[in-house]
């Protein structure tokens, strides 16, 4: 098989094609034929056998090939009945002849498909001179550089170096390679030549370097953008950065900077060429990590009330093992605070010598002195974040030792303590910005009419509850433990300001009597019950009040609950056992990376706004939020370590990859790749997955690499990232161990694309198959309140909502039609479309058959003489797309204003909705339903207005991409470049679905 030898050059591809491959030939009648395809030795034609045709007809002349298209992107592939059973990464099409016929093929692997696509593209460019061109100076840059490295080691000019030096040199250039693997490769080479001894010649060094240090998947990517050269010049690199990586404001200077930074050869640096080694260096660098560097610093609005944020929170922070027998240690606080935790727990009990101690009561956990914990907190409180730290005090002390606690906190923490009394004029908590550098005490507080030390109850006595339950294994487990009364001293009460602990009774009571500075804690079991049975009330409750959820005391092994179960309800403080690694801690750590790891993440607008409808348990799209389609291709893996403790299989690793989506129930999904057997060093997966994300702001993506084993699959590494932090394009994913440490040199190579076009549910339903005409189009529906005056206002909103939907969907459908004619999928961008179609617009003598007039806002295509029908179709489809873009841009503002006007008119009824409904005869359940319908309608109106605004921004972006791609490809009509058009922002970036307050309420 051709894939047995690693492909590292176009010559390898051509030689492979001459040897031939079995490929599947796809026909429009849903038939698939197995044929053996090969390239004639004279490289003039492509043949296949067996065939019923005359052997002279079962071939295609290379000269007649117009284009080689990757993926399932022809009419035959799209209309074929078994298309969904064909891998996107194994499919490709040869477009040939004056009528632009297609030969649609499927390889047995993505690797084989890449060989044929690369080789054919070279042949189209260079014809019979392809091999001569390949043997010319183009690949000498790399060979010269490798030879020079050899010469630097061979200081005595002996013509050979020691095996040890050769191995060390290659390892220095590729640190992820194992020494044993490099040694083995040299020994295999020597054995094939019947050579004795361990000396390595220059030719052997170059050969082994090419074999071990060339990643075929990166080579195939390089030639795709290099105009079929063996390197990228500055313009090629610019195209790659703009069209794939979404780098904004790119120019030749930036390209040169990247080349100088990553190209290892002096020749490449001087000529402005990026070799396969330089390109690989760039792609594996932190510049191409999947995590968006914008999120490495605080990037969210920090001026909202504290209750509007998720807060990174620790449970039983003092424990470093389990919560029943485990040791207590101050390192627990150091670890949590260094990880950006902003809420730590202190279970305080009376200790010897009048010094309070911290431990889990009624258990066998060890004890630490309260004073030493406060010392450590003072030292590390703002080590990782300047935003407020909450100390959750579970006070079990006598009045005497409570006073000692107060003395220690005042003396050690001093001005950092926030003791400002809540203001009667305010109705919301202060913001993280206002509370920078402050430490808040969350604890019980004396009632305002209490003058002395007479008591209140503790927050939650987890140790007592755990002991009680363990002693009654067969008894029914209660949700509440009978509260014990404790004396509370006034001095401690005065340290509690805006985080007063109170007991939760029920939602309706809280809505009426709870103060904004009062905090309720929920046992995981009770919180889960509310999340499932009262999800809407829970979301509304958390819009104003802080809620803390702590793990069930029955988790004696300190396992963790799933924080997403409570984040989806808006719960801000979901307390995690930081000492327990695994999926749940991965989610927590990953989630809080998105805002500079400052410990605070702003909740989605739909969970913050007073009048908004959100159901935490929705299994469908979220009203007012446009679903986005996430396309992930797992290309390859690098340097996977052997799973810890897996001795039976030796060094053999059989990896596969899971891609998991965590979020609201409608978004939770997972897909897995096939297993690659016995290859942990450089497995090729080449598998693509698609996921519909209904609430992007609450979604996370988790990559998990496992070792396939008949006994039980073992964990190799993982990486968890919020959806909002994904960078599109070709990216490396740095893998982490079970305990969160970065695994040296271990990574996944992936491609990420995101579109806010609805995917129609299943991944394979794309493009034409999901396009909806007006008759079958779904419009956002408003609910009837049965309150006449209010319903009239909402009735007026229906026409502009329909208009907004038509403008957006017409634009999206027209853009997808154009993408398909360009031979690309719906996740491509218009810059990529223009790049793909530009070669077709050039005649035999490279004179343009079609040019773009860029002098106006809406670039038009102009035919230059007689052109084939297939090009006329592209031009017609392009014109239709431009008309839909124009219609959206010119009508969006007026439709937007109509929707906003209806929203404002409806909001005037908001404060008096109950009394208006009562006058209309609505009672209890019907009145409650009317209020819910009102909230739903306001959410829909706001969402539709926002979506239209985002669609207009997207359309302006599309026009910029067309403009700049036309200039880059030389397709612009001379003298028509519009210098007023700004460069596109990020070619693959999706405009975030963030609500704003411009619509008013």
Secondary structure as GFF3:
##gff-version 3
##sequence-region A 1 1001
A	DSSP	three_ten_helix	2	4	.	.	.	ID=ss1
A	DSSP	alpha_helix	10	19	.	.	.	ID=ss2
A	DSSP	beta_strand	21	26	.	.	.	ID=ss3
A	DSSP	beta_strand	32	39	.	.	.	ID=ss4
A	DSSP	beta_strand	45	49	.	.	.	ID=ss5
A	DSSP	beta_strand	59	61	.	.	.	ID=ss6
A	DSSP	three_ten_helix	62	64	.	.	.	ID=ss7
A	DSSP	beta_strand	65	70	.	.	.	ID=ss8
A	DSSP	alpha_helix	75	79	.	.	.	ID=ss9
A	DSSP	three_ten_helix	83	85	.	.	.	ID=ss10
A	DSSP	beta_strand	91	96	.	.	.	ID=ss11
A	DSSP	beta_strand	101	106	.	.	.	ID=ss12
A	DSSP	alpha_helix	110	126	.	.	.	ID=ss13
A	DSSP	three_ten_helix	127	129	.	.	.	ID=ss14
A	DSSP	alpha_helix	130	134	.	.	.	ID=ss15
A	DSSP	three_ten_helix	137	139	.	.	.	ID=ss16
A	DSSP	alpha_helix	140	153	.	.	.	ID=ss17
A	DSSP	beta_strand	160	161	.	.	.	ID=ss18
A	DSSP	alpha_helix	163	173	.	.	.	ID=ss19
A	DSSP	alpha_helix	179	192	.	.	.	ID=ss20
A	DSSP	beta_strand	200	201	.	.	.	ID=ss21
A	DSSP	alpha_helix	202	213	.	.	.	ID=ss22
A	DSSP	alpha_helix	216	225	.	.	.	ID=ss23
A	DSSP	alpha_helix	234	243	.	.	.	ID=ss24
A	DSSP	alpha_helix	252	262	.	.	.	ID=ss25
A	DSSP	alpha_helix	266	271	.	.	.	ID=ss26
A	DSSP	alpha_helix	276	284	.	.	.	ID=ss27
A	DSSP	three_ten_helix	286	288	.	.	.	ID=ss28
A	DSSP	three_ten_helix	293	296	.	.	.	ID=ss29
A	DSSP	three_ten_helix	306	308	.	.	.	ID=ss30
A	DSSP	beta_strand	309	314	.	.	.	ID=ss31
A	DSSP	alpha_helix	331	338	.	.	.	ID=ss32
A	DSSP	beta_strand	343	349	.	.	.	ID=ss33
A	DSSP	three_ten_helix	352	354	.	.	.	ID=ss34
A	DSSP	beta_strand	357	358	.	.	.	ID=ss35
A	DSSP	beta_strand	368	369	.	.	.	ID=ss36
A	DSSP	alpha_helix	370	380	.	.	.	ID=ss37
A	DSSP	beta_strand	389	395	.	.	.	ID=ss38
A	DSSP	alpha_helix	399	413	.	.	.	ID=ss39
A	DSSP	three_ten_helix	414	416	.	.	.	ID=ss40
A	DSSP	beta_strand	439	442	.	.	.	ID=ss41
A	DSSP	beta_strand	456	457	.	.	.	ID=ss42
A	DSSP	alpha_helix	462	470	.	.	.	ID=ss43
A	DSSP	beta_strand	485	486	.	.	.	ID=ss44
A	DSSP	alpha_helix	490	495	.	.	.	ID=ss45
A	DSSP	beta_strand	500	502	.	.	.	ID=ss46
A	DSSP	alpha_helix	507	513	.	.	.	ID=ss47
A	DSSP	beta_strand	518	523	.	.	.	ID=ss48
A	DSSP	alpha_helix	524	533	.	.	.	ID=ss49
A	DSSP	alpha_helix	535	541	.	.	.	ID=ss50
A	DSSP	beta_strand	547	550	.	.	.	ID=ss51
A	DSSP	alpha_helix	564	567	.	.	.	ID=ss52
A	DSSP	beta_strand	573	576	.	.	.	ID=ss53
A	DSSP	alpha_helix	583	591	.	.	.	ID=ss54
A	DSSP	three_ten_helix	592	595	.	.	.	ID=ss55
A	DSSP	beta_strand	600	602	.	.	.	ID=ss56
A	DSSP	three_ten_helix	605	607	.	.	.	ID=ss57
A	DSSP	beta_strand	628	638	.	.	.	ID=ss58
A	DSSP	beta_strand	655	662	.	.	.	ID=ss59
A	DSSP	beta_strand	669	672	.	.	.	ID=ss60
A	DSSP	beta_strand	684	693	.	.	.	ID=ss61
A	DSSP	three_ten_helix	696	698	.	.	.	ID=ss62
A	DSSP	beta_strand	700	707	.	.	.	ID=ss63
A	DSSP	beta_strand	714	722	.	.	.	ID=ss64
A	DSSP	three_ten_helix	723	725	.	.	.	ID=ss65
A	DSSP	beta_strand	729	736	.	.	.	ID=ss66
A	DSSP	beta_strand	742	755	.	.	.	ID=ss67
A	DSSP	three_ten_helix	767	770	.	.	.	ID=ss68
A	DSSP	alpha_helix	788	821	.	.	.	ID=ss69
A	DSSP	alpha_helix	830	838	.	.	.	ID=ss70
A	DSSP	three_ten_helix	839	841	.	.	.	ID=ss71
A	DSSP	beta_strand	850	853	.	.	.	ID=ss72
A	DSSP	beta_strand	860	863	.	.	.	ID=ss73
A	DSSP	alpha_helix	869	907	.	.	.	ID=ss74
A	DSSP	three_ten_helix	910	912	.	.	.	ID=ss75
A	DSSP	alpha_helix	913	919	.	.	.	ID=ss76
A	DSSP	alpha_helix	924	968	.	.	.	ID=ss77
A	DSSP	three_ten_helix	997	999	.	.	.	ID=ss78
###
